[in-house]
Amino acid sequence: MKPEDLRKAVGGQAVLEGVMMRSPHAMAIAVRRPDGSVILKDEAYTSLAERYPALKRPLLRGPLILIEAMVTGVKALTFSAQAALQEEEGQEDEPLGWGSITLTLGGAFLMAFLFFGFLPHWLSSKAGFLVGHTLTPADFTFHVIDGIIKLSFILLYIWGISFFPDIRRVFEYHGAEHKSICTFEAGEELTVEKARRHPTAHARCGTSFILVVLLVSILIFTVFFPLFPALTHRGLANNFLQVVIKVGLMFPIAALSYEIIRWGGKHSGHLAARILLWPGLATQRLTALEPDDSQLEVALAALKAVLAREELPEVSGQLSVEEDHCAACRP
């Protein structure tokens, strides 16, 4: 792959005391251990879209990329949790079982469904007094209120957890991830000094994706529910059913939202793109904080590892951080 094509194809994720980076053919996770050393796990990676080119088509690639991001994200978080909590050299890792992972993810999805799905929907059905008549999912106003409540809940949640020291450090690594990717996209040398100058916000961030999903969902729900009046009745059971339907509609919503983010990332200088991406970039002031130099080192180590596997001459052999490479970490 040409360097200019790769610049828009590298993404990442902050993890516990580290950063995961992913390119079209590689994935790397760099984590700072309690003793100050950096452990780096990098491996070849081939997405389903690479194996089945038909899945690269617009509106198909969005949901696929989202699912793959969730899978690799869980894998990266599991590895970082084990590495970051490893307290002494030579201590054996005890991998988390799939039972524990499933239970944790199941609980997280249930809480998200209740607090960011059902509760805003139920509150919107009770908000008819704001407009002077009963509101149902057949009303545009219903979905606007639902979106405002969801956005408020999300922002309050992010703001609240940012006070936890461990979460704040994850947000700082998020900023380090963005600065590193911006440095690469600018064609600059991948050093802490160069990365430090770049912003912590990035147009292709998942935070921007969440807000675009929120806006697109308002439009799709407004069109969908009036087509099926039987689904718009009031009542607790009907509210629950309506939220389940909304969850099912998240696949076309994610597909369209991805195309919007992709277009915005490619045309960041366009006025329409700046307007669309501004809410997400503004929200990143909460989720992508200014990192220190040691955090930038970790993010750059992960980035260089995936670029080395992409066999770019300009970065090959530039792993400047003293990473701890064990045989188990480098398949």
N, C-alpha and C positions, 0 to 999 in steps of 0.2 A: 504493500500500500504506500502511496506517495505521502510525504510529510504533510503537504497541504490538505490532503483528504483526511489524514489521521487527526489533525488538529481539532476537527469538529466531531470526532468519534470517540474521544477519551472522556470518561466520566468517573465519578467516584462517590464515596460515602464516608462520613466520619464514623468511627467506631470507638470503643473504649480505649483511651490512651493511644489512638492511632488513626490510620486512614486506609481505606480500601480503594484501589484504583483498578479500572477495567478498560481495556481496549478491545477492538474486534477479535483479537486472537490471544489475549492474555488477561490474567487477573493477578493482582498482588495485594497483600495486606502487610503493612508495617506497623508495629506496635512498640511503644516505649515501655520496657519492663521496670519494675520498682527499683532495680539496681542501676538504672540509667542506660543500659544497653538497649539496642534496637533489634528486635527479631523480625525477620522478613520472610514471608511465605509467598512465593510466586509460582504460578503454574500456567500451562497452556489452557486456553478457554475458547470454545467454539460455540457460538449461539445457535439456536434452532434456525434463525433466519439465514445464517451462513450455510447451514446444512441443507436447508430447503428454501432456495431463493424466492419462491412464490410468496413466502411469508413476509418479504420485504415490501410488499405492495402497500400503498397508503390505506389507512383504516384497518389493516391487518397487523401491521408492525407495532402499533401503540400498545394494545393489550398484551401482546407477547413480550415486549420489552419490559412492561410493568411487572409481569409475573416473574420473568427472569431476574429482574432487579430485586424482587422480594426474596427469591431463593438464594441468590448470591449474597444479599444483605444479611440474611439469617446465618449463613455460613461464615461470613466475615465477623459478625458480632459474637458468634460462638467462639471462634478462634481468638478474638481480641480479649474476650472475658477470661479465657484460660491463661493467655499470655500476660495480661495486665495484672492479674491477681497472683501470679506465680511469685512467691516471696523469696525463694532462695534458689541459687544456681544448682542445677542437677535434679530439682524436684520433678517427679514424673507428672505429666498431665493426666488428668482423669477426664476423658471426653464426656460431655453432656450426652445423656441418652436421648433417643428420639422421643421417648415418653415424656421426659421433662420439657423438651423443646415444644412438643405438641401441646402440652398442658399450658405452657407459658403463652404461646401464640394464640391458643384458643381463648384463654382469659383476656388477652389484649383485644382480640377481635370482638368478643362479647361486650367488653367495656366500650369500645368504639361504636358498636352498633347501638348501644343504649344511649350513650351520652352525645354522640355526634350524628346519630341517625334518628332513633325513635323519639328522644326527648325534644329536639328542635321541631320535629314534625308535629308532635302532640301539642306543644306550646303554640305553634302556628294555627292549629285548629281552634285554639281558645282565644285567638287574638282578634276575633271579629269586632269587638268593641272599638278597635282602633279605626275602623272604616265604616262602622255603623250597620253592618250586616254580617250574616253568618259566612264564614270562610270554609271552603273545601278545596281539595287539590285541583278542582276545575277552574279555580281563580288564579290569575297571574299574581295578584297581590299575596296570595297564600305562599307561593314559592319565593317571592322576594323576601317576605318576612322570615321564611324558613332559612334562606341563604344568609340573611343578616344575623340570625341567631347562631347558625353554625359557625360563621366567621368569627363572631364574638367569642364563642366557646373555644374555638381553636386558638385564637390570639391570647385569651386568658390562660389557657392551658400551657402554651409555650412560655408566656411571661412567668407563670407560676413555677414551672419546673426549672426555669433558668436560675432560680435562687439556690438550687442544689449544686454544691461544688462539683460533683462528678458530671452532672449534665452540662454545667457551664464549660467544663473542659472539653466535652464532646462538641459543643458549639464553637469553641476556639479551634478545634481540629477541623471542623467544617469550614471555617474561614481559611485555614491553612490549605485545605484541599482546593478551594476556589483560587487562592493566590497562585498555587502551583500550576493549576491548569491554565490560568490566564497567562502565566509566564511562558508556558509551552506554546499556547496559541499565538503569542506575540513573536514567536521565533527567537526568544532570548535564551541565553545560557541558563541552565537549570541550577541556579545557586540561591542560597538564602538571601543574599544581597539583592539579586534581581527580583525574587519573588516578593520580598518585603514591600516593594513599591506598588504592587498591584492591589486592587480593591478586594474586599472580602465577598462582594456580591457577584453572582454570575447568572446570566440569562437562562441557562439550561438547568438551573437548580430545581430539585424536587419541590422546594417551597413554592416556586413560581407555578409549577405543575399543579399543585394542590389548589391554588387560587383560581387558575384557569378552569380546572375541573368544576369548581364551585359555580363559576359564572355560566359555563356550558350546561351544567345540570339544571340550572334555573330555566334556561331556554327549552331544553329537551322535555323536562317535566311539564312545563307549561303547554307544550304541544301534545304530549302523549296522553295525559289524564283526561282532558276533555273529549278525546276520541272514544273513551270507554267510561261512560257515565256510571255504570254499575260499580266501578272501582272507586268512586269518589264519595261514597256515603260516609257519614260521621260515625263515631263510636270507637272504643278502645281496640276491639278486635280488627275493625277495618283499618284503623291507623297502623296497626302492626303489619297487616297485609300490604298496605301501601308502601311501607318502608322496605319490606322484603322485595317488592317490585322495583323500587328505586335501586336497591343493591344489584338486582339483575341488569338494570339499565346502565350500570357503571361501566360495562364493557364498551358499548358504543360511545359513551361519554368520554372514557379514557382514550379511545381511538381518535376521536375528533380533537380532544385537548392536546394529545401528543403532536398532531399535525400542526396545531396552532403554535405550540412551543418550538417545534422544529423550524417552522417558518420564521418565527420571531428571532430565533438564534441566528439564522442565516441572513436576516435583514434587520439587524439591530439598529442600523442607522435610519431606518424608515420611521416616519412619524407614527403610523398605525401600530408598528411593532413596539415602539417605545411606550405607547399608551397601554397596549395589552400587557406588556411585561412589567410596567411600573409597580403595580400592587405587590407582585412577588418580590421584586428587587427591594421595595421598601420594607417588606416583612422580614427579609434576610438580615435586617439590622438587629433582629431578635435571635435569629437562628445561626448566623455566621458571624462570629465575633473575631476581634483582632487576636491573632495567635502570637506566641513568642517564637524566638528563633529555633528553639529545640523542637517545637511542634512543626515548624516549616521543614526542618530536616527530615522528620518522619514522613511527611506528605511527599516530599521530593524523592525520598528513597523508594516509596511505593510507585511513584510516577516513572522514575527511571527504570525500575524493574520491568514494567509492562512495555515501555518503549524499547528496552533492550531485547525483549522477546519478539518485538515487531521488526527487529534487525534494522533499525535506523542507524546509519553510519554516524550521524551527528551526536548520538547519545550513547552508543555502544561503548562499554568500558568506563562510563562516567559515574559509577556507583561510589560516590565520595564519602557517604556515611559509613561508619564502621559497623555494618550490620552483623548479626549473629546468624550465620547460615548453618542449619543442621541438615543432615541427610533427609530427615523426615519432612523438612520444609521445602525442599527443592526437588520435586519429582522429575 
